[in-house]
């Protein structure tokens, strides 16, 4: 009897939830922060930077896959997510061509050159943001709110100045397009949690370890206002809920996720308290991305029957 068997690699369990479904839900979850950022920075024309950055990401993926004679995958919305996350991490006054350049770097250099979706070794949007910070530090750290330039609340906090934590919570502050309103970010985060797209291990371990670090080393002890300002400032909440939880660049084991979250929390605290910059989330996440293979190596469970004691 002649029978043909289909041999494939694991996993062998199939689910009706596809990559495109997940990416679409992430896009939906990002809409509150996106719309608030566009309205908050309407004078600066933030909407146009968002459109150009997203369009450049999608177009880069399409052109690259056509040139390489690969299947076109823009329908999975992963390029949209990358472009949108990058846009939300950019100051609203950034020249459009810089946003487009960041998208090209994210899609081609960080994603496609390593094999496409599922093969990238770090979060493409954050890698592109760090690339732009290195290349165009002046423009990437130029912030405006309501037509007035100045430092972000997090920079003021680092300088020892008082900040308005309520404004930071609502979002009436200087910053990047998508990081200012914690309320808008949390609406999207709750949507992802309710839909089962993300779990709490990574965000919880990230936030707890970060708070512990700044309580010990921040010089203010357990000061609720100081802690709240740090939690609401910079791209912490955007990074915690939308980039640290990226499926591709985070561990798959439960214990690995906790270790990964702790690494990001400690690195963020280290960069913010002892570093020259007031921020630190982007670098903390991409450095932790590089540690994921090691984290998985030490946290993966042993196969059944392997590693036990031998009996004679």
PyMOL commands that set and color helices and strands:
alter all, ss='L'
color gray80, all
select helices_A, chain A and resi 19-40+42-44+46-67+74-76+78-88+96-114+124-135+137-140+153-158+165-170+182-194+200-217+224-232+236-243+254-274+281-299
alter helices_A, ss='H'
color red, helices_A
select strands_A, chain A and resi 144-145+148-149
alter strands_A, ss='S'
color yellow, strands_A
deselect
rebuild
show_as cartoon
